[in-house]
Amino acid sequence: MSHTASPRTGPAPAPRGRIGTGFSPVPHRYRLYLCAGCPRSRQVAAALALLGIEDSVGVTVLAEDTAAPGRTELRLAYEAADHHFDGTAAAPALVDTWSGRVVRDHTPDILDDLRFLAAHPAFRTGS
């Protein structure tokens, strides 16, 4: 008897990865997807600059148009994190470029992860 997966009936779960637990703190491994005009994205961009790690974490700024370049890559990162993802590919989002998966899309957690990266010896060496 074959088993088929039931369709999801609720919202897609939020990505719950964290840098330091499952995702190692390596310079140039992560990319932030930010949305032009989004206050949360501006907050994340400001923190990245204040922490001095903007050269070690890539950034893609998405236009507000959902068909704009970069949206497909972000959508694929959400699908890599959850194969049956059917939610909104939201920004800001922190993506692990090695696995292609979204690590987090919750702004306070992204800010915590950026602070963790900035404090890590690999990021303090000017890598």
C-alpha positions in Angstrom: 0.0 0.0 0.0 1.5 3.3 -1.0 1.4 6.3 1.3 0.8 9.8 0.0 1.5 12.9 2.1 -1.6 14.8 3.2 -1.8 18.4 2.1 -0.9 21.0 4.7 -3.9 22.4 6.4 -2.3 25.2 8.4 0.3 27.9 7.7 3.8 26.9 6.8 6.1 26.7 9.8 8.6 29.5 10.3 12.3 28.6 9.7 13.8 27.9 13.1 17.5 27.5 12.4 20.1 29.5 14.4 23.7 30.3 13.7 25.8 28.5 16.2 23.4 25.6 16.5 23.3 23.8 13.1 24.7 26.6 11.1 28.3 27.4 11.7 29.6 31.0 11.8 31.7 31.2 8.6 32.3 34.5 6.8 30.7 34.8 3.4 28.4 31.8 4.1 25.2 33.8 4.7 23.1 36.2 2.6 20.4 38.6 3.8 17.4 39.2 1.6 16.0 42.6 2.4 13.0 44.4 0.9 13.2 48.0 -0.3 11.0 50.2 1.8 10.5 47.7 4.6 11.2 49.1 8.1 12.4 45.7 9.4 14.7 45.3 6.5 16.2 48.8 7.1 16.7 47.8 10.8 18.6 44.7 9.7 20.7 46.6 7.2 21.6 49.2 9.8 22.6 46.5 12.3 24.8 44.8 9.7 26.6 48.1 9.1 26.9 49.0 12.7 28.3 45.6 13.5 30.9 46.0 10.8 30.3 42.7 9.1 28.7 44.0 5.8 31.7 42.6 3.9 31.2 39.1 5.3 27.4 38.7 4.9 26.0 39.1 1.4 22.9 41.3 0.8 20.2 41.2 -1.9 17.7 44.0 -1.8 14.4 43.0 -3.3 12.1 45.5 -5.0 8.6 45.6 -3.6 7.4 44.0 -6.9 6.9 40.3 -6.3 8.1 39.5 -9.8 11.4 41.4 -9.2 14.8 39.7 -9.5 15.9 37.9 -6.3 12.4 36.8 -5.4 12.8 33.4 -7.2 16.1 32.7 -5.2 14.4 33.6 -2.0 11.4 31.4 -2.8 13.8 28.5 -3.5 15.5 29.0 -0.2 12.2 28.8 1.6 11.4 25.6 -0.3 14.8 24.1 0.6 14.0 24.8 4.2 10.6 23.2 4.0 10.0 20.9 1.0 6.2 21.5 1.1 6.5 25.3 1.9 3.4 27.1 0.7 3.7 30.3 2.7 5.0 33.7 1.8 8.6 34.2 1.0 9.1 37.1 3.4 12.0 39.5 3.8 14.1 40.1 5.8 15.4 36.6 5.6 18.8 35.1 6.5 19.8 32.4 4.1 22.6 29.8 4.3 24.2 29.9 0.9 25.9 26.5 1.4 22.6 24.6 1.9 20.4 27.1 0.0 18.0 27.2 3.0 16.4 30.0 4.9 17.9 30.1 8.4 15.5 32.7 9.9 13.0 35.2 8.8 12.1 36.7 12.2 13.8 40.1 12.6 14.8 39.9 16.3 16.4 36.4 15.7 18.2 37.7 12.6 19.6 40.6 14.7 20.7 38.2 17.4 22.4 36.0 14.8 24.2 39.0 13.3 25.4 40.0 16.8 26.6 36.4 17.3 28.5 36.5 14.0 30.1 39.9 14.8 31.4 38.5 18.1 32.8 35.3 16.6 36.6 35.2 16.1 36.3 34.3 12.4 34.5 37.6 11.8 36.7 39.7 14.0 39.8 38.8 12.0 38.7 40.9 9.0 37.9 37.9 6.9 
